[in-house]
């Protein structure tokens, strides 16, 4: 399944990109499940991001690898792919795009995911959508 969330912000795409790091990652984490960051190398090809999700009754490790990072005069993006995922996910591909929109920017979370069962995909969709739409006001506040 695919989720695309667009957030226009008031800073340039280069300024937004310069802020993509550990601090921003932690600010974007939703309140549930609580996230413990285990490893954050960065947003460049070959970097690893690993976290532990606390679902109260159990914990799950999520590890993603940055498999691509590119920039040009119109866009900066990087892609993280799940390497070790919670049991309810089988596939994760998240393209983080920062587009130039004149003197401002648009941040796009373009996510493709798959669970072990098609029905579970439909159940997870609204949960994951809400987890990422949660980022919109944070982006808007930080990049005004």
C-alpha positions as CSV (number, residue, x, y, z in Angstrom):
1,X,0.0,0.0,0.0
2,X,1.1,3.6,-0.5
3,X,0.8,6.7,1.6
4,X,1.8,10.1,0.3
5,X,1.7,13.1,2.7
6,X,2.6,16.6,1.4
7,X,3.6,19.5,3.7
8,X,4.4,22.9,2.3
9,X,6.8,24.9,4.5
10,X,8.2,28.4,4.4
11,X,11.9,27.7,4.3
12,X,14.0,26.9,1.3
13,X,14.6,23.2,0.4
14,X,18.3,23.6,1.3
15,X,17.4,25.0,4.8
16,X,15.0,22.1,5.3
17,X,17.5,19.5,4.2
18,X,20.2,21.0,6.6
19,X,17.8,20.2,9.5
20,X,17.3,16.6,8.6
21,X,19.2,14.8,11.4
22,X,18.9,13.1,14.8
23,X,17.1,16.0,16.5
24,X,14.5,16.3,13.8
25,X,14.0,12.6,13.8
26,X,13.2,12.6,17.6
27,X,10.9,15.6,17.3
28,X,8.9,13.8,14.6
29,X,8.4,10.6,16.6
30,X,4.7,10.3,17.6
31,X,3.8,9.8,21.2
32,X,2.7,6.2,20.7
33,X,4.5,3.9,20.5
34,X,7.4,5.5,22.4
35,X,10.6,5.3,20.4
36,X,14.0,4.6,21.8
37,X,16.6,5.6,19.3
38,X,19.4,2.9,19.2
39,X,21.4,4.2,16.2
40,X,21.2,7.2,13.9
41,X,24.0,7.5,11.3
42,X,22.3,10.1,9.2
43,X,20.5,10.5,5.9
44,X,23.2,9.5,3.4
45,X,23.5,6.4,1.4
46,X,24.7,3.5,3.6
47,X,23.6,5.1,6.9
48,X,21.5,3.0,9.3
49,X,18.7,4.1,11.6
50,X,17.6,1.7,14.3
51,X,15.0,2.1,17.0
52,X,13.0,0.2,19.5
53,X,9.3,0.7,19.6
54,X,7.6,0.2,23.0
55,X,4.1,-1.2,22.6
56,X,3.8,-1.5,26.4
57,X,3.2,-5.3,26.4
58,X,6.1,-5.9,23.9
59,X,8.9,-4.2,22.1
60,X,9.9,-4.4,18.5
61,X,13.1,-3.3,16.8
62,X,12.9,-1.4,13.5
63,X,16.1,-1.0,11.5
64,X,16.2,0.8,8.2
65,X,19.1,1.5,5.8
66,X,19.4,4.6,3.7
67,X,19.7,3.1,0.2
68,X,19.8,6.3,-1.9
69,X,20.3,10.0,-1.5
70,X,20.3,12.5,-4.3
71,X,20.0,16.3,-4.8
72,X,19.6,18.6,-7.7
73,X,18.3,22.2,-8.3
74,X,14.7,21.1,-7.7
75,X,14.8,18.4,-5.1
76,X,16.7,16.7,-2.4
77,X,15.6,13.2,-1.4
78,X,16.7,10.1,0.5
79,X,15.2,6.6,0.7
80,X,15.1,4.4,3.7
81,X,14.2,0.7,3.4
82,X,13.3,-1.6,6.2
83,X,15.9,-4.2,7.0
84,X,14.5,-5.5,10.4
85,X,10.9,-4.7,10.8
86,X,8.2,-5.2,13.4
87,X,6.4,-8.5,13.0
88,X,3.3,-6.7,11.4
89,X,5.4,-5.4,8.5
90,X,7.0,-7.3,5.7
91,X,8.2,-4.5,3.5
92,X,9.0,-0.8,4.0
93,X,10.2,1.8,1.5
94,X,10.1,5.5,2.5
95,X,11.2,8.2,0.1
96,X,11.7,11.5,1.9
97,X,11.4,14.3,-0.7
98,X,12.1,18.0,-0.2
99,X,11.0,19.9,-3.3
100,X,11.9,23.5,-4.2
101,X,8.8,25.6,-4.5
102,X,10.2,29.0,-5.4
103,X,11.8,30.4,-2.2
104,X,9.9,27.8,-0.1
105,X,9.7,24.0,0.0
106,X,7.4,21.1,0.1
107,X,8.2,18.0,2.2
108,X,6.7,14.8,0.9
109,X,6.6,11.5,2.8
110,X,6.1,8.8,0.1
111,X,5.7,5.5,1.8
112,X,5.1,2.0,0.4
113,X,4.5,-0.8,2.9
114,X,3.3,-4.3,3.0
115,X,2.3,-6.6,5.8
116,X,2.2,-10.4,5.8
117,X,-1.5,-10.3,5.0
118,X,-3.5,-8.1,2.6
119,X,-6.3,-7.6,5.1
120,X,-3.7,-6.3,7.6
121,X,-2.5,-3.8,5.0
122,X,-5.9,-2.2,5.1
123,X,-6.0,-2.2,8.9
124,X,-2.5,-0.7,9.2
125,X,-3.1,2.0,6.6
126,X,-5.0,4.4,8.8
127,X,-2.7,3.8,11.7
128,X,0.4,4.5,9.6
129,X,-1.3,7.4,7.9
130,X,-1.9,9.1,11.3
131,X,1.6,8.4,12.4
132,X,2.9,10.4,9.5
133,X,0.3,13.1,9.2
134,X,1.3,13.8,12.8
135,X,4.5,15.3,11.3
136,X,2.7,18.0,9.4
137,X,2.3,20.6,12.2
138,X,5.8,19.9,13.5
139,X,7.3,20.5,10.0
140,X,5.2,23.7,9.7
141,X,6.3,25.0,13.1
142,X,10.0,24.2,12.6
143,X,10.2,25.5,9.1
144,X,8.2,28.8,9.2
